[in-house]
Amino acid sequence: MEILGIDIHWLGHATFKIEKEQKIFIDPFQLRVPEKDVDLILITHDHFDHCSIDDIKKIINQQAVIIAAKMCRAKIDNFKSQVAKILYFVPGDKITINNATIEAVPAYNINKFRAPGVVFHPKEMNYVGYVIEIDKVRIYHAGDTDFIPEMNNFGKIDIALLPVGGTYTMNVEEAAEAVKAIKPKYAIPMHYGSIVGSEKDAEKFEKLASEYTKVIIMKKE
């Protein structure tokens, strides 16, 4: 689907393909079709459903650049000889590659616990989301996160890709609160329909968030 001149495809869960002069994959997971002309691969963190070695193998090539959260090094270093470059980011890191500027932003839990007092995604681990700017269009992929204070300071966001499945990330209501803070022109729900969450969550998010933005529920490709 073309949004603001950018082709955006949801491939399920938190996986997106973004195309405008180059091809960018974010968190490839359970890919149905291998692709070998990928330019840039972004990985938000090291959990299996975001840093999937089997799926990265389906899209790497000698010209590709991988940008991954720093804690992914143990997994991603294995691809050193198979790609052009690997970069490890923490929140605040930023680079321009061809026509895209990539900035890592914080992603962490506040109230999603794996054990008493222990959240699934601790802030100190430096999990990331990404803000991707292409031709002045800014796309925010939230990664696995709750609604966090930093979202108030991202500046202009045109398209927000937000988790809504709950359990490990924002639930529907929290994602709608995030939309109020971020104020994107468009919001696309993700992180549902595979491991957690369902289409009903996406539909409920649309009802709650449509007061503040244009919500697009994408069909999985």
C-alpha positions in Angstrom: 0.0 0.0 0.0 1.3 3.4 -0.9 1.1 6.0 1.9 2.5 9.5 1.4 4.5 8.2 -1.5 6.1 5.3 0.4 5.2 1.6 -0.3 4.5 -0.1 3.0 3.7 -3.8 3.4 2.8 -5.6 6.6 4.1 -9.2 6.4 2.6 -10.2 9.8 3.5 -9.8 13.5 6.0 -6.9 13.6 7.5 -7.4 10.1 7.3 -4.6 7.6 8.7 -4.0 4.1 9.2 -0.4 3.2 10.1 0.6 -0.4 11.1 3.9 -1.9 14.2 3.7 -4.1 15.5 1.0 -1.8 14.0 -2.0 0.0 13.9 -2.0 3.8 12.8 -4.9 6.0 12.1 -4.5 9.7 12.1 -7.5 12.1 11.6 -10.2 9.5 9.7 -13.2 11.0 7.9 -16.1 9.4 8.5 -14.8 5.9 6.5 -16.6 3.2 8.7 -15.6 0.3 12.5 -15.1 0.3 13.8 -11.9 -1.3 17.3 -11.2 -2.4 17.4 -7.6 -3.4 17.0 -6.1 0.1 19.1 -3.0 0.9 18.5 -2.5 4.6 17.5 -4.8 7.4 16.5 -3.3 10.8 16.2 -5.4 13.9 14.7 -4.0 17.1 15.9 -6.5 19.6 17.1 -10.1 20.1 13.8 -12.0 20.8 13.1 -14.8 18.4 10.1 -13.2 16.8 12.1 -10.0 15.9 15.6 -11.3 15.4 14.9 -14.5 13.5 18.0 -16.0 12.1 16.1 -18.3 9.7 14.3 -15.3 8.3 17.3 -13.0 8.0 18.9 -15.8 6.0 16.0 -15.5 3.5 16.7 -11.8 2.7 20.5 -11.2 3.2 22.8 -10.4 0.3 26.3 -9.0 -0.2 24.9 -5.5 -0.7 22.6 -5.4 2.3 23.3 -3.4 5.5 22.0 -4.7 8.8 21.2 -2.3 11.7 20.4 -4.1 14.9 20.0 -3.3 18.5 23.3 -3.8 20.3 22.1 -6.8 22.3 21.7 -8.7 19.0 25.4 -8.9 18.4 25.8 -12.6 19.4 23.2 -13.6 16.8 23.9 -11.1 14.0 27.7 -11.3 13.9 27.3 -14.6 12.2 26.3 -12.7 9.1 29.4 -10.6 8.8 30.7 -12.3 5.7 27.3 -12.4 4.0 26.4 -8.7 4.0 28.0 -5.3 3.2 28.0 -4.0 6.7 26.5 -4.5 10.2 25.8 -1.7 12.6 24.8 -2.0 16.3 22.6 0.7 17.7 21.4 1.9 21.0 18.7 4.6 21.5 20.0 7.9 20.1 22.2 6.4 17.3 21.5 7.7 13.9 22.7 7.2 10.3 21.8 8.1 6.7 22.0 5.2 4.2 21.1 6.2 0.6 17.8 8.0 0.8 16.8 6.9 4.3 17.8 8.3 7.7 17.5 5.8 10.5 17.4 6.8 14.1 17.1 4.4 17.1 14.6 5.4 19.8 13.9 3.8 23.2 11.5 0.8 23.5 10.8 -0.8 26.8 8.1 -2.0 29.2 6.6 -0.2 32.2 3.9 -2.7 33.2 4.4 -5.9 31.3 6.0 -8.4 33.7 7.6 -11.9 33.2 8.0 -12.2 37.0 7.1 -9.9 39.9 9.1 -6.7 39.4 10.7 -8.0 36.2 9.4 -6.6 32.9 9.8 -8.4 29.6 11.8 -5.5 28.0 13.8 -3.6 30.6 14.8 -0.1 29.7 18.5 -0.7 30.7 18.8 -3.4 28.0 18.5 -0.7 25.2 15.8 -2.3 23.1 15.0 0.0 20.2 12.3 1.2 17.9 13.2 3.1 14.7 12.3 6.4 13.1 12.9 6.1 9.4 12.9 9.3 7.4 12.5 9.1 3.6 11.9 12.2 1.5 10.8 14.1 4.6 8.2 11.3 5.5 8.9 10.0 9.0 7.9 6.4 9.8 8.0 5.2 13.4 8.3 1.4 14.1 7.8 1.1 17.8 9.4 -2.3 18.3 8.3 -4.1 21.6 7.3 -1.3 23.9 4.7 0.2 26.3 3.5 3.7 26.0 6.6 5.5 27.3 7.3 9.2 28.0 9.9 9.5 25.2 7.1 9.2 22.7 6.1 12.8 23.6 9.4 14.0 22.1 9.8 12.2 18.8 8.8 15.3 16.8 6.8 15.0 13.6 5.8 11.4 12.9 3.8 10.8 9.7 3.2 7.1 10.0 3.3 5.1 13.2 3.6 1.3 13.3 2.3 0.4 16.7 2.0 -2.9 18.7 -1.5 -3.6 20.0 -1.4 -7.2 21.1 -0.7 -6.7 24.8 1.1 -9.2 27.1 4.6 -8.1 25.9 3.7 -4.7 24.4 1.1 -2.0 24.5 -2.5 -3.2 24.6 -5.2 -1.5 22.5 -6.0 1.2 25.0 -2.3 2.0 25.6 -1.6 2.1 21.9 -4.4 4.6 21.5 -2.9 6.8 24.2 0.4 6.6 22.3 -1.3 7.9 19.2 -2.6 10.9 21.2 1.0 11.7 22.2 2.7 11.0 18.9 0.1 12.6 16.7 0.9 10.7 13.5 -1.0 11.3 10.3 -1.5 7.5 9.9 -1.3 4.7 12.4 -0.9 1.0 11.5 -1.5 -1.7 14.2 1.0 -4.6 14.4 2.2 -7.3 16.8 -1.1 -9.2 16.7 -2.5 -12.3 14.9 0.6 -14.5 15.4 1.9 -14.9 18.9 -0.5 -12.6 20.8 -3.5 -10.6 19.9 -6.1 -10.9 17.2 -7.8 -8.9 14.4 -10.3 -7.9 17.0 -7.5 -5.9 18.8 -6.7 -4.1 15.5 -10.4 -3.3 15.0 -10.7 -2.0 18.6 -7.6 0.1 18.1 -9.1 1.6 15.0 -12.2 2.6 16.9 -10.3 4.2 19.8 -7.5 5.8 17.8 -9.5 7.1 14.8 -10.4 10.2 16.9 -6.8 11.3 16.6 -5.4 9.8 13.4 -6.2 7.8 10.2 -5.9 4.2 11.2 -5.1 1.7 8.4 -5.5 -2.0 9.2 -3.3 -3.8 6.7 -3.9 -7.3 5.3 -1.0 -9.6 6.0 1.0 -10.3 2.8 
